[in-house]
Amino acid sequence: MLPARRFLPSLSLLAAFEAAARTGSVTIAARELDLTQSAVSRQIKALEKQLGVALFVRERQTIRLTLAGDAYAREIREALRRISSASLNLRANPDGGALTLAILPTFGTRWLAPRLGRFLEANPGTTVNLVTRLSPFDFRLDSIDAAIHFGHPHWPGAELAFLMSERVVPACSPAFRARHRLEQPSDFLSVPLLHLTSRPDAWERWLIDHAVPEPSVHGMLFDQFATAAQAAAAGLGVALLPSFLIEGELRRGELVAAGADMQSAGGYYLACPAERLTYPPLAAFREWILREAAAT
């Protein structure tokens, strides 16, 4: 049930308010909206009258958001963004069936993207939009249907379906391995180690798992596996990487295994809000990706 009409201001009023709140200027807002200053001022005053709340403090030729106006502007901006995103998705796929999926960058480009054509071929009329997210978010505040998650099966407000586990392997360039003669796990303490910001303790866990007591490690930080793999291939150090994501580099000899692999503590999951599970494009994608993951 929709709220009372007086709590649903028109988009023109909201757009005028949002532009003025964001720019801090009625003049700039008017130029952005292709309106006159007086038209923007009238729309803001009409919005204040409808809500019964002052949104701006007016001081001579300037405006300043009230505390209430500042809070309202943040929520309205997000609502307008979501409406714009929904309209863009509809325009891209007027027959419906759009699915917006948040992906982890390297998993998305190296595992999901090469397989995605099979899903689209089996589901004609469905459009898949991919966005990057590195950590869990609130589905209620974002226009995203589902997300690929790595870690433990915990995401507040979301249902998680297990996709796959992974094994990580120390990898470096052939020249780096030959130069440093990496033969024992303790040898890794004397060479540059490349770290992922999303897995800051991965090297410590690998060393402890290979009987190196109380390791203290340092090195360069990377926010994506792809850049860490490139740095390792360039001879900057050893990176602890998921073996299934660097199959190409290993096959081409750009990277070589410098030590034994290890099972990661976490796994890959498909996360989505429970209320979206029956959305046809998501239901079809969920069934498809579970089959693809099982076949990997």
Beta strands, then each sheet from edge to edge (+ up, - down):
strand 1: 56-59
strand 2: 62-65
strand 3: 98-103
strand 4: 127-132
strand 5: 146-151
strand 6: 159-164
strand 7: 167-172
strand 8: 193-196
strand 9: 221-222
strand 10: 238-242
strand 11: 256-257
strand 12: 262-263
strand 13: 267-272
sheet 1: 1+ 2-
sheet 2: 4+ 3+ 5+ 13- 6+
sheet 3: 9+ 8+ 10+ 7- 11+
sheet 4: 9+ 8+ 10+ 7- 12+
end
